[in-house]
Amino acid sequence: MTDEEVIQKLEDSTVSANLHQLRSILHHNGGVRYLQPYLPHYDAPLDAATFRHAVPLSCYDDYVDYINQMADAKVGKMYEVVVTTYGGFYYYSLGDLVRIVGFHNSSPLVEFVMRAPKSHSEILTEKDLIFAVENFQPALRTAMGLEIDKVKESSLTLQSCCSSLESSLGALYKVQRDKGHLGPLMIFIIKPGAFDRLSDIAIKNGTPASQYKPPKIIRNREIAGLLESLAVVTVSLDG
């Protein structure tokens, strides 16, 4: 199919489609990040001329470098998983980062690494957090047992072994902390069963119970506030 035929096909599919209708189509096809930046400025009906003017045409040459990167996938490299239609016009980012660990014939064998950051400016990733918690566990094992009834003593014990937690949170975290852009790290010991409340909320909002997975990073401020309200011990690393 020639470039002109592709344009004509796109225009034919969007004649008389207003912005609300097209946004709905895009939403149900994974956001289509390529198109969305060009559309919010157009409140008029998206007829053929407007669509042609608003959305620049992309051709094979624009994406060949990315295609070659995937075709030449290297063992040990990490990639983000994206599902696309046969034609490639719509795609959906699964949000998973995987590492190539080998090949079966020409097909890559992958292992799950972590969920992808929500933005390039995100300071902490799942990988950073999991690494920090794994390093924190040996420090806790060598410390005295924590007794929730003795809140003051428990807080001092946590503070005494928390440097290993903060030192494992990655270089970007340390830079932002040293600049004063981040406040002191807070640790909350929450009541047993607190995370069951999160699953109840998710299921009530439509998540199938069989597919619910406890979050490792909570970005929703209301959910974070709920967990904080269920804390029995709160510790600041700055005292």
VEXVOVO-889976 format. One record per residue (C-alpha): z negated, y negated, x negated; residue in one letter; residue number from 1. Coordinates in pm, 1 decimal. Layout:
% VEXVOVO-889976
       zz       yy       xx residu num
        Z        Y        X      A NUM
...
This chain:
% VEXVOVO-889976
       zz       yy       xx residu num
      0.0      0.0      0.0      M   1
     99.0   -338.0   -143.5      T   2
   -135.2   -637.2   -167.4      D   3
     47.1   -807.7    119.7      E   4
      7.1   -496.7    336.5      E   5
   -365.2   -487.1    256.2      V   6
   -401.7   -853.4    353.6      I   7
   -209.2   -796.1    675.6      Q   8
   -430.4   -498.8    764.0      K   9
   -745.6   -703.8    705.7      L  10
   -611.2   -995.7    906.4      E  11
   -507.1   -774.1   1195.4      D  12
   -857.0   -626.8   1210.6      S  13
  -1025.9   -967.6   1217.4      T  14
   -807.4  -1166.7   1456.9      V  15
  -1031.3  -1324.6   1726.3      S  16
  -1345.6  -1183.8   1558.3      A  17
  -1610.9  -1451.8   1544.6      N  18
  -1872.3  -1478.2   1271.1      L  19
  -2142.2  -1301.6   1474.2      H  20
  -1917.2  -1002.2   1541.4      Q  21
  -1808.2   -973.3   1179.7      L  22
  -2165.5  -1002.5   1051.8      R  23
  -2260.9   -719.0   1285.8      S  24
  -1979.3   -505.9   1145.4      I  25
  -2086.0   -585.6    789.8      L  26
  -2451.0   -511.1    863.8      H  27
  -2368.7   -163.8    991.7      H  28
  -2159.5    -95.1    685.0      N  29
  -2430.6   -153.1    428.6      G  30
  -2409.1   -530.2    391.4      G  31
  -2075.2   -532.2    207.2      V  32
  -2207.4   -756.7    -66.2      R  33
  -1856.9   -853.0   -176.9      Y  34
  -1779.3  -1027.8    153.9      L  35
  -2108.5  -1178.6    263.1      Q  36
  -2126.4  -1466.8      9.8      P  37
  -1801.6  -1605.6    146.9      Y  38
  -1875.4  -1593.2    518.9      L  39
  -2193.6  -1788.3    611.4      P  40
  -2015.1  -2123.7    573.1      H  41
  -1763.4  -2042.6    847.8      Y  42
  -1890.1  -2091.1   1201.9      D  43
  -1544.2  -2109.6   1355.2      A  44
  -1370.0  -1793.4   1480.5      P  45
  -1242.0  -1590.1   1187.9      L  46
   -872.8  -1586.3   1261.2      D  47
   -616.5  -1464.1   1008.5      A  48
   -580.6  -1797.9    828.4      A  49
   -954.7  -1856.4    798.9      T  50
  -1017.8  -1505.7    671.9      F  51
   -740.9  -1538.9    412.2      R  52
   -883.6  -1873.6    298.0      H  53
  -1249.1  -1767.1    294.1      A  54
  -1233.8  -1427.9    123.8      V  55
  -1049.0  -1397.4   -206.6      P  56
   -829.9  -1093.4   -253.2      L  57
   -953.3   -832.5   -498.1      S  58
   -716.7   -585.4   -652.6      C  59
   -743.9   -280.7   -873.8      Y  60
   -740.1   -487.3  -1193.3      D  61
  -1062.6   -660.3  -1085.5      D  62
  -1252.4   -333.2  -1072.1      Y  63
  -1081.8   -107.8  -1325.6      V  64
  -1349.2   -175.2  -1591.7      D  65
  -1625.3    -63.1  -1353.0      Y  66
  -1425.7    242.3  -1248.0      I  67
  -1375.4    337.6  -1612.0      N  68
  -1748.4    303.2  -1677.3      Q  69
  -1821.9    562.3  -1408.2      M  70
  -1534.1    786.8  -1513.8      A  71
  -1670.6    777.3  -1869.8      D  72
  -2033.7    827.5  -1766.6      A  73
  -2252.3    890.1  -2070.2      K  74
  -2547.8   1128.5  -2092.8      V  75
  -2869.2    926.9  -2103.8      G  76
  -2724.0    620.7  -1927.3      K  77
  -2863.5    500.7  -1593.3      M  78
  -2651.5    416.3  -1287.9      Y  79
  -2711.9    288.2   -935.1      E  80
  -2593.0    520.0   -657.6      V  81
  -2344.1    367.7   -412.6      V  82
  -2178.3    548.0   -120.7      V  83
  -1834.8    423.0    -20.3      T  84
  -1564.2    506.7    228.8      T  85
  -1243.3    672.9    116.2      Y  86
  -1064.2    338.3    112.2      G  87
  -1352.2    174.1    -70.9      G  88
  -1364.6   -136.5    150.1      F  89
  -1716.8    -71.0    281.7      Y  90
  -1999.0     57.5     66.0      Y  91
  -2370.4    118.5     96.1      Y  92
  -2612.5     92.0   -193.6      S  93
  -2874.0    367.3   -169.5      L  94
  -3108.3    171.3   -395.3      G  95
  -3162.8    469.5   -628.1      D  96
  -3127.9    455.6  -1005.5      L  97
  -3033.1    786.7  -1164.4      V  98
  -2987.0    903.8  -1522.7      R  99
  -2700.2   1127.3  -1638.2      I 100
  -2859.7   1437.7  -1792.6      V 101
  -2547.8   1651.0  -1837.8      G 102
  -2228.1   1770.4  -1675.4      F 103
  -2117.4   2064.8  -1463.9      H 104
  -1750.0   2085.8  -1548.3      N 105
  -1647.7   1720.9  -1497.3      S 106
  -1919.4   1634.5  -1244.1      S 107
  -2227.4   1450.8  -1375.8      P 108
  -2573.0   1604.2  -1332.3      L 109
  -2827.8   1335.1  -1252.1      V 110
  -3203.3   1296.5  -1228.8      E 111
  -3378.6   1037.9  -1015.7      F 112
  -3542.5    761.6  -1220.9      V 113
  -3667.6    502.0   -971.0      M 114
  -3575.2    274.5   -687.4      R 115
  -3361.5    -17.9   -800.4      A 116
  -3524.3   -363.3   -820.7      P 117
  -3461.0   -581.4   -517.9      K 118
  -3334.9   -861.7   -740.8      S 119
  -3253.0   -921.8  -1107.2      H 120
  -3552.3  -1156.6  -1132.5      S 121
  -3804.4   -892.1  -1027.6      E 122
  -4081.4   -878.0  -1286.9      I 123
  -4216.1   -528.5  -1217.5      L 124
  -4007.7   -222.1  -1141.7      T 125
  -4120.2    113.8  -1007.1      E 126
  -4071.6    258.2  -1353.4      K 127
  -4304.4     -2.9  -1509.3      D 128
  -4569.2     59.3  -1245.0      L 129
  -4560.1    439.4  -1270.2      I 130
  -4575.2    421.1  -1651.0      F 131
  -4875.9    186.4  -1633.6      A 132
  -5065.4    406.9  -1387.3      V 133
  -4995.6    718.1  -1596.0      E 134
  -5142.0    541.2  -1901.2      N 135
  -5436.8    421.4  -1692.8      F 136
  -5543.4    769.4  -1584.6      Q 137
  -5662.3    894.4  -1929.2      P 138
  -5868.7    576.3  -1967.5      A 139
  -6039.8    646.1  -1636.0      L 140
  -6108.2   1008.0  -1731.1      R 141
  -6292.6    900.9  -2045.9      T 142
  -6498.6    645.1  -1854.8      A 143
  -6809.7    722.8  -1654.4      M 144
  -6761.5    835.1  -1293.7      G 145
  -6717.5    556.8  -1041.1      L 146
  -6969.0    534.5   -760.5      E 147
  -6853.0    321.3   -470.6      I 148
  -7215.4    265.9   -361.2      D 149
  -7277.7     89.6   -693.5      K 150
  -7011.8   -176.3   -662.0      V 151
  -7115.5   -393.3   -957.3      K 152
  -7138.1   -104.4  -1202.9      E 153
  -6808.2     39.0  -1080.6      S 154
  -6633.4   -297.6  -1124.2      S 155
  -6758.8   -329.7  -1481.4      L 156
  -6635.4     22.7  -1557.6      T 157
  -6290.0    -57.4  -1422.6      L 158
  -6272.1   -382.1  -1619.1      Q 159
  -6370.2   -205.0  -1940.6      S 160
  -6071.8     30.5  -1928.9      C 161
  -5808.4   -183.4  -1755.1      C 162
  -5648.7   -332.9  -2065.3      S 163
  -5438.4    -14.5  -2093.5      S 164
  -5308.5    -79.7  -1740.8      L 165
  -5198.5   -437.4  -1803.7      E 166
  -5055.0   -363.5  -2149.4      S 167
  -4822.6   -102.6  -1992.7      S 168
  -4665.3   -330.2  -1731.8      L 169
  -4365.9   -426.6  -1946.9      G 170
  -4253.5   -712.1  -2170.4      A 171
  -4133.2   -938.3  -1887.8      L 172
  -4473.4   -918.7  -1717.2      Y 173
  -4648.5  -1011.3  -2044.2      K 174
  -4421.1  -1312.5  -2101.3      V 175
  -4479.9  -1446.2  -1748.8      Q 176
  -4854.4  -1381.3  -1779.9      R 177
  -4878.0  -1563.8  -2114.3      D 178
  -4691.0  -1861.8  -1966.8      K 179
  -4938.9  -1878.7  -1680.2      G 180
  -4673.7  -1803.2  -1418.0      H 181
  -4875.1  -1500.9  -1301.5      L 182
  -5240.1  -1491.5  -1207.5      G 183
  -5485.9  -1224.2  -1322.6      P 184
  -5414.8   -865.2  -1229.0      L 185
  -5619.9   -751.1   -928.8      M 186
  -5725.9   -392.2   -861.9      I 187
  -5829.0   -286.7   -511.6      F 188
  -6015.2     36.9   -441.0      I 189
  -5926.2    100.2    -77.4      I 190
  -6086.5    313.1    189.5      K 191
  -5979.9    677.9    227.1      P 192
  -5697.4    708.2    478.1      G 193
  -5573.5    351.8    425.5      A 194
  -5221.5    466.6    344.5      F 195
  -5214.5    665.0    669.3      D 196
  -5214.8    326.3    841.5      R 197
  -4891.4    242.3    660.3      L 198
  -4721.2    558.8    781.6      S 199
  -4836.4    484.5   1137.6      D 200
  -4680.9    136.4   1115.8      I 201
  -4354.8    270.6    970.3      A 202
  -4324.5    540.2   1237.6      I 203
  -4402.0    286.9   1511.3      K 204
  -4118.3     70.7   1374.4      N 205
  -3868.3    356.0   1397.1      G 206
  -3895.4    550.6   1069.4      T 207
  -3873.8    927.2   1138.1      P 208
  -4204.0   1090.7   1042.1      A 209
  -4022.1   1357.6    840.3      S 210
  -3850.0   1091.1    627.6      Q 211
  -4144.6    860.5    559.2      Y 212
  -4237.4    822.8    191.2      K 213
  -4540.9    621.2     76.0      P 214
  -4416.7    304.7   -100.0      P 215
  -4486.5    256.8   -470.3      K 216
  -4424.2   -118.7   -459.4      I 217
  -4514.0   -312.2   -145.3      I 218
  -4318.0   -637.6   -105.1      R 219
  -4412.8   -707.9    256.3      N 220
  -4697.1   -962.1    246.3      R 221
  -4842.7   -847.6    580.5      E 222
  -4864.0   -485.3    464.1      I 223
  -5018.9   -592.4    133.3      A 224
  -5271.4   -801.3    325.7      G 225
  -5360.5   -501.2    542.2      L 226
  -5438.7   -289.7    235.6      L 227
  -5640.5   -571.7     80.2      E 228
  -5846.3   -595.0    399.5      S 229
  -5931.0   -224.7    363.2      L 230
  -6061.6   -263.2      6.8      A 231
  -6417.0   -156.7    -73.8      V 232
  -6403.5   -278.2   -434.9      V 233
  -6191.6   -564.1   -576.1      T 234
  -6167.4   -616.1   -950.2      V 235
  -6001.6   -903.3  -1137.4      S 236
  -5913.4   -833.3  -1499.5      L 237
  -6017.3  -1189.0  -1587.0      D 238
  -6359.8  -1124.4  -1443.0      G 239
